Amino acid sequence: MPYVCIHCGKKIKQMGNFVRCEYCGSRVMVKSRPNLSREASTD
């Protein structure tokens, strides 16, 4: 599951041995959620 950096918004596919973002150096990461389309019934 890919991670997203909070500071720069870049996606990081694999959290290896590093603790910081490869692009900006931030240490705050969150798991990205898959885009699932859901249908809501109006009945």
Predicted model as a PDB file, atoms N, CA, C, CB and O in Angstrom, pLDDT in the B-factor column:
MODEL        1                                                                  
ATOM      1  N   MET A   1       0.847  -1.167   0.000  1.00 70.00           N  
ATOM      2  CA  MET A   1       0.000   0.000   0.000  1.00 70.00           C  
ATOM      3  C   MET A   1       0.900   1.241   0.000  1.00 70.00           C  
ATOM      4  CB  MET A   1      -0.968  -0.008   1.225  1.00 70.00           C  
ATOM      5  O   MET A   1       1.799   1.355   0.834  1.00 70.00           O  
ATOM      6  N   PRO A   2       0.663   2.160  -0.924  1.00 83.00           N  
ATOM      7  CA  PRO A   2       1.524   3.346  -0.988  1.00 83.00           C  
ATOM      8  C   PRO A   2       1.255   4.312   0.161  1.00 83.00           C  
ATOM      9  CB  PRO A   2       1.328   4.064  -2.317  1.00 83.00           C  
ATOM     10  O   PRO A   2       0.158   4.360   0.718  1.00 83.00           O  
ATOM     11  N   TYR A   3       2.273   5.068   0.493  1.00 87.00           N  
ATOM     12  CA  TYR A   3       2.188   6.098   1.514  1.00 87.00           C  
ATOM     13  C   TYR A   3       2.247   7.451   0.836  1.00 87.00           C  
ATOM     14  CB  TYR A   3       3.320   5.950   2.563  1.00 87.00           C  
ATOM     15  O   TYR A   3       2.781   7.574  -0.266  1.00 87.00           O  
ATOM     16  N   VAL A   4       1.694   8.478   1.493  1.00 90.00           N  
ATOM     17  CA  VAL A   4       1.699   9.841   0.963  1.00 90.00           C  
ATOM     18  C   VAL A   4       2.342  10.748   2.003  1.00 90.00           C  
ATOM     19  CB  VAL A   4       0.247  10.326   0.608  1.00 90.00           C  
ATOM     20  O   VAL A   4       2.022  10.675   3.189  1.00 90.00           O  
ATOM     21  N   CYS A   5       3.236  11.589   1.556  1.00 91.00           N  
ATOM     22  CA  CYS A   5       3.877  12.562   2.436  1.00 91.00           C  
ATOM     23  C   CYS A   5       2.893  13.691   2.708  1.00 91.00           C  
ATOM     24  CB  CYS A   5       5.198  13.111   1.808  1.00 91.00           C  
ATOM     25  O   CYS A   5       2.266  14.208   1.784  1.00 91.00           O  
ATOM     26  N   ILE A   6       2.756  14.071   3.968  1.00 92.00           N  
ATOM     27  CA  ILE A   6       1.845  15.149   4.336  1.00 92.00           C  
ATOM     28  C   ILE A   6       2.349  16.497   3.823  1.00 92.00           C  
ATOM     29  CB  ILE A   6       1.668  15.197   5.855  1.00 92.00           C  
ATOM     30  O   ILE A   6       1.552  17.331   3.393  1.00 92.00           O  
ATOM     31  N   HIS A   7       3.643  16.714   3.862  1.00 92.00           N  
ATOM     32  CA  HIS A   7       4.216  18.013   3.523  1.00 92.00           C  
ATOM     33  C   HIS A   7       4.159  18.322   2.026  1.00 92.00           C  
ATOM     34  CB  HIS A   7       5.643  18.074   3.993  1.00 92.00           C  
ATOM     35  O   HIS A   7       3.680  19.386   1.634  1.00 92.00           O  
ATOM     36  N   CYS A   8       4.645  17.399   1.186  1.00 92.00           N  
ATOM     37  CA  CYS A   8       4.726  17.677  -0.248  1.00 92.00           C  
ATOM     38  C   CYS A   8       3.654  16.965  -1.065  1.00 92.00           C  
ATOM     39  CB  CYS A   8       6.078  17.285  -0.760  1.00 92.00           C  
ATOM     40  O   CYS A   8       3.408  17.348  -2.209  1.00 92.00           O  
ATOM     41  N   GLY A   9       3.006  15.935  -0.506  1.00 89.00           N  
ATOM     42  CA  GLY A   9       1.929  15.245  -1.214  1.00 89.00           C  
ATOM     43  C   GLY A   9       2.387  14.193  -2.205  1.00 89.00           C  
ATOM     44  O   GLY A   9       1.571  13.677  -2.967  1.00 89.00           O  
ATOM     45  N   LYS A  10       3.663  13.863  -2.215  1.00 90.00           N  
ATOM     46  CA  LYS A  10       4.185  12.854  -3.147  1.00 90.00           C  
ATOM     47  C   LYS A  10       3.864  11.454  -2.642  1.00 90.00           C  
ATOM     48  CB  LYS A  10       5.713  13.016  -3.335  1.00 90.00           C  
ATOM     49  O   LYS A  10       3.844  11.205  -1.437  1.00 90.00           O  
ATOM     50  N   LYS A  11       3.612  10.543  -3.578  1.00 88.00           N  
ATOM     51  CA  LYS A  11       3.353   9.156  -3.229  1.00 88.00           C  
ATOM     52  C   LYS A  11       4.661   8.394  -3.149  1.00 88.00           C  
ATOM     53  CB  LYS A  11       2.408   8.502  -4.246  1.00 88.00           C  
ATOM     54  O   LYS A  11       5.520   8.521  -4.022  1.00 88.00           O  
ATOM     55  N   ILE A  12       4.806   7.603  -2.099  1.00 83.00           N  
ATOM     56  CA  ILE A  12       5.979   6.760  -1.911  1.00 83.00           C  
ATOM     57  C   ILE A  12       5.476   5.336  -1.861  1.00 83.00           C  
ATOM     58  CB  ILE A  12       6.785   7.140  -0.609  1.00 83.00           C  
ATOM     59  O   ILE A  12       4.701   4.981  -0.973  1.00 83.00           O  
ATOM     60  N   LYS A  13       5.907   4.512  -2.806  1.00 79.00           N  
ATOM     61  CA  LYS A  13       5.346   3.175  -2.964  1.00 79.00           C  
ATOM     62  C   LYS A  13       5.775   2.212  -1.873  1.00 79.00           C  
ATOM     63  CB  LYS A  13       5.734   2.619  -4.293  1.00 79.00           C  
ATOM     64  O   LYS A  13       4.976   1.376  -1.452  1.00 79.00           O  
ATOM     65  N   GLN A  14       6.994   2.300  -1.408  1.00 72.00           N  
ATOM     66  CA  GLN A  14       7.480   1.303  -0.465  1.00 72.00           C  
ATOM     67  C   GLN A  14       8.235   2.003   0.656  1.00 72.00           C  
ATOM     68  CB  GLN A  14       8.383   0.261  -1.172  1.00 72.00           C  
ATOM     69  O   GLN A  14       9.130   2.814   0.417  1.00 72.00           O  
ATOM     70  N   MET A  15       7.855   1.673   1.877  1.00 62.00           N  
ATOM     71  CA  MET A  15       8.559   2.223   3.034  1.00 62.00           C  
ATOM     72  C   MET A  15       9.699   1.267   3.364  1.00 62.00           C  
ATOM     73  CB  MET A  15       7.592   2.419   4.271  1.00 62.00           C  
ATOM     74  O   MET A  15       9.503   0.269   4.058  1.00 62.00           O  
ATOM     75  N   GLY A  16      10.858   1.569   2.875  1.00 67.00           N  
ATOM     76  CA  GLY A  16      12.011   0.701   3.100  1.00 67.00           C  
ATOM     77  C   GLY A  16      12.675   1.015   4.417  1.00 67.00           C  
ATOM     78  O   GLY A  16      12.009   1.055   5.451  1.00 67.00           O  
ATOM     79  N   ASN A  17      13.975   1.237   4.402  1.00 70.00           N  
ATOM     80  CA  ASN A  17      14.721   1.519   5.616  1.00 70.00           C  
ATOM     81  C   ASN A  17      14.788   3.001   5.926  1.00 70.00           C  
ATOM     82  CB  ASN A  17      16.106   0.966   5.504  1.00 70.00           C  
ATOM     83  O   ASN A  17      15.406   3.387   6.919  1.00 70.00           O  
ATOM     84  N   PHE A  18      14.175   3.843   5.114  1.00 67.00           N  
ATOM     85  CA  PHE A  18      14.242   5.273   5.364  1.00 67.00           C  
ATOM     86  C   PHE A  18      13.074   5.728   6.237  1.00 67.00           C  
ATOM     87  CB  PHE A  18      14.250   6.044   4.044  1.00 67.00           C  
ATOM     88  O   PHE A  18      12.016   5.098   6.266  1.00 67.00           O  
ATOM     89  N   VAL A  19      13.288   6.817   6.934  1.00 72.00           N  
ATOM     90  CA  VAL A  19      12.278   7.353   7.831  1.00 72.00           C  
ATOM     91  C   VAL A  19      11.696   8.633   7.264  1.00 72.00           C  
ATOM     92  CB  VAL A  19      12.865   7.603   9.219  1.00 72.00           C  
ATOM     93  O   VAL A  19      10.605   9.044   7.659  1.00 72.00           O  
ATOM     94  N   ARG A  20      12.399   9.262   6.353  1.00 81.00           N  
ATOM     95  CA  ARG A  20      11.987  10.547   5.815  1.00 81.00           C  
ATOM     96  C   ARG A  20      11.531  10.416   4.357  1.00 81.00           C  
ATOM     97  CB  ARG A  20      13.133  11.554   5.924  1.00 81.00           C  
ATOM     98  O   ARG A  20      11.834   9.438   3.674  1.00 81.00           O  
ATOM     99  N   CYS A  21      10.802  11.424   3.915  1.00 85.00           N  
ATOM    100  CA  CYS A  21      10.360  11.497   2.514  1.00 85.00           C  
ATOM    101  C   CYS A  21      11.586  11.665   1.624  1.00 85.00           C  
ATOM    102  CB  CYS A  21       9.347  12.678   2.295  1.00 85.00           C  
ATOM    103  O   CYS A  21      12.508  12.404   1.969  1.00 85.00           O  
ATOM    104  N   GLU A  22      11.601  10.987   0.490  1.00 82.00           N  
ATOM    105  CA  GLU A  22      12.726  11.084  -0.442  1.00 82.00           C  
ATOM    106  C   GLU A  22      12.810  12.457  -1.086  1.00 82.00           C  
ATOM    107  CB  GLU A  22      12.611  10.022  -1.519  1.00 82.00           C  
ATOM    108  O   GLU A  22      13.892  12.876  -1.496  1.00 82.00           O  
ATOM    109  N   TYR A  23      11.697  13.162  -1.182  1.00 87.00           N  
ATOM    110  CA  TYR A  23      11.637  14.402  -1.937  1.00 87.00           C  
ATOM    111  C   TYR A  23      11.860  15.642  -1.070  1.00 87.00           C  
ATOM    112  CB  TYR A  23      10.311  14.504  -2.630  1.00 87.00           C  
ATOM    113  O   TYR A  23      12.642  16.519  -1.435  1.00 87.00           O  
ATOM    114  N   CYS A  24      11.169  15.719   0.089  1.00 90.00           N  
ATOM    115  CA  CYS A  24      11.245  16.943   0.892  1.00 90.00           C  
ATOM    116  C   CYS A  24      11.898  16.743   2.247  1.00 90.00           C  
ATOM    117  CB  CYS A  24       9.876  17.500   1.091  1.00 90.00           C  
ATOM    118  O   CYS A  24      12.251  17.730   2.893  1.00 90.00           O  
ATOM    119  N   GLY A  25      12.074  15.519   2.703  1.00 85.00           N  
ATOM    120  CA  GLY A  25      12.713  15.259   3.983  1.00 85.00           C  
ATOM    121  C   GLY A  25      11.759  15.229   5.162  1.00 85.00           C  
ATOM    122  O   GLY A  25      12.206  15.100   6.302  1.00 85.00           O  
ATOM    123  N   SER A  26      10.470  15.342   4.927  1.00 88.00           N  
ATOM    124  CA  SER A  26       9.493  15.311   6.010  1.00 88.00           C  
ATOM    125  C   SER A  26       9.388  13.903   6.579  1.00 88.00           C  
ATOM    126  CB  SER A  26       8.117  15.798   5.517  1.00 88.00           C  
ATOM    127  O   SER A  26       9.624  12.926   5.869  1.00 88.00           O  
ATOM    128  N   ARG A  27       9.034  13.795   7.856  1.00 86.00           N  
ATOM    129  CA  ARG A  27       8.926  12.489   8.495  1.00 86.00           C  
ATOM    130  C   ARG A  27       7.477  12.077   8.734  1.00 86.00           C  
ATOM    131  CB  ARG A  27       9.677  12.494   9.806  1.00 86.00           C  
ATOM    132  O   ARG A  27       7.234  11.056   9.377  1.00 86.00           O  
ATOM    133  N   VAL A  28       6.515  12.838   8.236  1.00 89.00           N  
ATOM    134  CA  VAL A  28       5.112  12.536   8.472  1.00 89.00           C  
ATOM    135  C   VAL A  28       4.528  11.880   7.227  1.00 89.00           C  
ATOM    136  CB  VAL A  28       4.322  13.816   8.845  1.00 89.00           C  
ATOM    137  O   VAL A  28       4.438  12.508   6.173  1.00 89.00           O  
ATOM    138  N   MET A  29       4.127  10.599   7.353  1.00 88.00           N  
ATOM    139  CA  MET A  29       3.556   9.833   6.243  1.00 88.00           C  
ATOM    140  C   MET A  29       2.194   9.286   6.656  1.00 88.00           C  
ATOM    141  CB  MET A  29       4.506   8.676   5.814  1.00 88.00           C  
ATOM    142  O   MET A  29       1.959   8.994   7.829  1.00 88.00           O  
ATOM    143  N   VAL A  30       1.307   9.150   5.687  1.00 89.00           N  
ATOM    144  CA  VAL A  30       0.009   8.520   5.922  1.00 89.00           C  
ATOM    145  C   VAL A  30      -0.220   7.490   4.827  1.00 89.00           C  
ATOM    146  CB  VAL A  30      -1.148   9.579   5.951  1.00 89.00           C  
ATOM    147  O   VAL A  30       0.328   7.606   3.731  1.00 89.00           O  
ATOM    148  N   LYS A  31      -1.022   6.493   5.124  1.00 87.00           N  
ATOM    149  CA  LYS A  31      -1.370   5.495   4.122  1.00 87.00           C  
ATOM    150  C   LYS A  31      -2.430   6.084   3.204  1.00 87.00           C  
ATOM    151  CB  LYS A  31      -1.873   4.178   4.785  1.00 87.00           C  
ATOM    152  O   LYS A  31      -3.385   6.709   3.664  1.00 87.00           O  
ATOM    153  N   SER A  32      -2.255   5.881   1.908  1.00 85.00           N  
ATOM    154  CA  SER A  32      -3.253   6.379   0.967  1.00 85.00           C  
ATOM    155  C   SER A  32      -4.375   5.365   0.835  1.00 85.00           C  
ATOM    156  CB  SER A  32      -2.618   6.671  -0.411  1.00 85.00           C  
ATOM    157  O   SER A  32      -4.148   4.157   0.894  1.00 85.00           O  
ATOM    158  N   ARG A  33      -5.561   5.860   0.660  1.00 82.00           N  
ATOM    159  CA  ARG A  33      -6.722   4.991   0.518  1.00 82.00           C  
ATOM    160  C   ARG A  33      -7.032   4.785  -0.959  1.00 82.00           C  
ATOM    161  CB  ARG A  33      -7.946   5.582   1.255  1.00 82.00           C  
ATOM    162  O   ARG A  33      -6.851   5.701  -1.762  1.00 82.00           O  
ATOM    163  N   PRO A  34      -7.494   3.598  -1.323  1.00 80.00           N  
ATOM    164  CA  PRO A  34      -7.857   3.372  -2.726  1.00 80.00           C  
ATOM    165  C   PRO A  34      -9.114   4.156  -3.081  1.00 80.00           C  
ATOM    166  CB  PRO A  34      -8.070   1.867  -3.001  1.00 80.00           C  
ATOM    167  O   PRO A  34      -9.985   4.376  -2.239  1.00 80.00           O  
ATOM    168  N   ASN A  35      -9.191   4.567  -4.326  1.00 78.00           N  
ATOM    169  CA  ASN A  35     -10.367   5.291  -4.799  1.00 78.00           C  
ATOM    170  C   ASN A  35     -11.452   4.289  -5.149  1.00 78.00           C  
ATOM    171  CB  ASN A  35     -10.023   6.186  -6.022  1.00 78.00           C  
ATOM    172  O   ASN A  35     -11.396   3.654  -6.202  1.00 78.00           O  
ATOM    173  N   LEU A  36     -12.431   4.143  -4.280  1.00 81.00           N  
ATOM    174  CA  LEU A  36     -13.530   3.223  -4.508  1.00 81.00           C  
ATOM    175  C   LEU A  36     -14.795   4.024  -4.762  1.00 81.00           C  
ATOM    176  CB  LEU A  36     -13.713   2.262  -3.310  1.00 81.00           C  
ATOM    177  O   LEU A  36     -15.180   4.874  -3.959  1.00 81.00           O  
ATOM    178  N   SER A  37     -15.427   3.747  -5.870  1.00 78.00           N  
ATOM    179  CA  SER A  37     -16.694   4.415  -6.139  1.00 78.00           C  
ATOM    180  C   SER A  37     -17.812   3.584  -5.519  1.00 78.00           C  
ATOM    181  CB  SER A  37     -16.921   4.611  -7.676  1.00 78.00           C  
ATOM    182  O   SER A  37     -17.858   2.363  -5.670  1.00 78.00           O  
ATOM    183  N   ARG A  38     -18.699   4.260  -4.828  1.00 78.00           N  
ATOM    184  CA  ARG A  38     -19.796   3.585  -4.163  1.00 78.00           C  
ATOM    185  C   ARG A  38     -21.115   4.153  -4.643  1.00 78.00           C  
ATOM    186  CB  ARG A  38     -19.675   3.712  -2.643  1.00 78.00           C  
ATOM    187  O   ARG A  38     -21.242   5.350  -4.903  1.00 78.00           O  
ATOM    188  N   GLU A  39     -22.074   3.287  -4.754  1.00 82.00           N  
ATOM    189  CA  GLU A  39     -23.401   3.723  -5.193  1.00 82.00           C  
ATOM    190  C   GLU A  39     -24.306   3.849  -3.989  1.00 82.00           C  
ATOM    191  CB  GLU A  39     -24.005   2.739  -6.227  1.00 82.00           C  
ATOM    192  O   GLU A  39     -24.314   2.983  -3.114  1.00 82.00           O  
ATOM    193  N   ALA A  40     -25.062   4.921  -3.944  1.00 78.00           N  
ATOM    194  CA  ALA A  40     -26.030   5.120  -2.877  1.00 78.00           C  
ATOM    195  C   ALA A  40     -27.427   5.003  -3.475  1.00 78.00           C  
ATOM    196  CB  ALA A  40     -25.827   6.504  -2.176  1.00 78.00           C  
ATOM    197  O   ALA A  40     -27.746   5.640  -4.480  1.00 78.00           O  
ATOM    198  N   SER A  41     -28.239   4.191  -2.849  1.00 81.00           N  
ATOM    199  CA  SER A  41     -29.602   4.034  -3.360  1.00 81.00           C  
ATOM    200  C   SER A  41     -30.467   5.172  -2.817  1.00 81.00           C  
ATOM    201  CB  SER A  41     -30.196   2.641  -2.961  1.00 81.00           C  
ATOM    202  O   SER A  41     -30.327   5.578  -1.664  1.00 81.00           O  
ATOM    203  N   THR A  42     -31.348   5.670  -3.652  1.00 78.00           N  
ATOM    204  CA  THR A  42     -32.229   6.772  -3.256  1.00 78.00           C  
ATOM    205  C   THR A  42     -33.643   6.284  -2.943  1.00 78.00           C  
ATOM    206  CB  THR A  42     -32.277   7.828  -4.358  1.00 78.00           C  
ATOM    207  O   THR A  42     -34.571   7.080  -2.806  1.00 78.00           O  
ATOM    208  N   ASP A  43     -33.790   4.979  -2.835  1.00 70.00           N  
ATOM    209  CA  ASP A  43     -35.120   4.443  -2.544  1.00 70.00           C  
ATOM    210  C   ASP A  43     -35.480   4.560  -1.097  1.00 70.00           C  
ATOM    211  CB  ASP A  43     -35.209   3.015  -2.958  1.00 70.00           C  
ATOM    212  O   ASP A  43     -36.570   4.152  -0.697  1.00 70.00           O  
TER     213      ASP A  43                                                      
ENDMDL                                                                          
END                                                                             
